[in-house]
Amino acid sequence: MPNKRKRTEMDETNKSGEESDTPSKTKVNKVNPDIPLANENISLLSEAKKSFARTIINTLKKINQEREEKSEEKYGKNLEEYIHYDETYENFETYKKKIGNPIESFYTEISTTALKILTIQNQYFLILKYSLGHREYQSNQMAQNQTTLDIILAQNFADRLYVVKMYRNPKENTALCDQITRDQITQKKLGQPTWDWYDEQHDTRYVVREYVPGQPLNTLIGNRAISFNKQIDIAKKIVDALNELHNQSILHCDIKPENILYDKEQDTITFIDFGISLDMTDENTKEAKTTELNGTRKFIAPELLQHATNRLFIYNEKTEVYSLGITLAEWFGVKNLDLSSSQSSMFNIPVSKEMQPTMKLLQEMTAKNPNERPTLEVAQKRLIELQQLQSQPTVQMNKS
């Protein structure tokens, strides 16, 4: 039975904006759900603040335990999982007097110096003052409130970093909720732990996962500090990473520069955003079928756009190769792609002699006919050959 997934950003809804450390209430920013910061630029909480946070947590746990031992009629519901604490209070007793004892729930942002603690499944995350992005989703006409996303940075008591996604008013956005759930399923399949909690009272969903260092590929395009040979090496690593996903029967379905992170320190590639990924239903053909057209239009293989039968879309290795080809074309600086061309290739532009072998590979990866596209294994071999070609010394002929 076909997998049914909701589509992601298409033409008009996939407009990227510059990220801002200060969330905007009007501008829709396309955020990368990972960290555009270097580790050395991140200031962690002091030991004193962490000790203070432990005191808060232990006190709240004690209060909650005492309340659970009493009648619910007298003390109300269990402690809410999301707690803000204003460190400007002199001590915790003053805090308890302000909000009442026992605590039913407490959610406030009294000052910018507030220490915020998010607790999910007995895991404690201390919110840091880093805003990684803000996004406003297009509202359903029937929806009363607009869904927004804020991405922030957090740490645990062992100074390990995490990404916290705060979705406000997500309940009525069923397509988004499906994508969030799908992303978590795939992350867990890849061995990446995630934590998820829905605060029904405030219609806010918190999704936490481990921090993945690196920069989105689109932020590195045109970086003159990266040599052409290094570009080929990174492209080879991207193919490796995608091939590893396929070996685990996962089709990404939304390959583009924004969804690929490169970590310069570790020299590694990580794919992100698995909200519309699909599990292969046929290991032999490496394909998955769905009744929804998934992906970002510019990167979607033409056969998906033009040859869908009865609204049944078939994703496979060749559709992924096409998306990867467009991605790598951008990575190598190919501009003015003729996406409307009816010819066998869209790369009808002059290139340098150095780029010609690479261009030939990109042309094959983005061939209109999927049968003319190479497999990932073949593309990998070609990139290795290109890398070897670049490393060969240039022989100068003596003129006599």
Secondary structure, DSSP 8 states (H G I E B T S, - for coil): --B-------GGG-------SS--SSS-----SS--S-GGG-----HHHHHHHHHHHHHHHHHHHHHHHS-HHHH-S---SEEEE-TTSSSHHHHHHHH-SS-S-------TT-EEEEEETTEEEEEEEEEEEEEE----TT-SS--EEEEEEEE-TT--EEEEEEEES-TT-HHHHHHHHHHHHHHHHTT--EEEEEETTTTEEEEEEE----EEGGGTTT-TTS-HHHHHHHHHHHHHHHHHHHHTTEE-S--SGGGEEEETTTTEEEE---TT-EE-SBTTTTEEEESS--S-GGGS-HHHHH--BTTBEEEEHHHHHHHHHHHHHHHTT--S--TT--SS-S--S---TTTHHHHHHHHHHT-SSGGGS--HHHHHHHHHHHHHHHHS--------
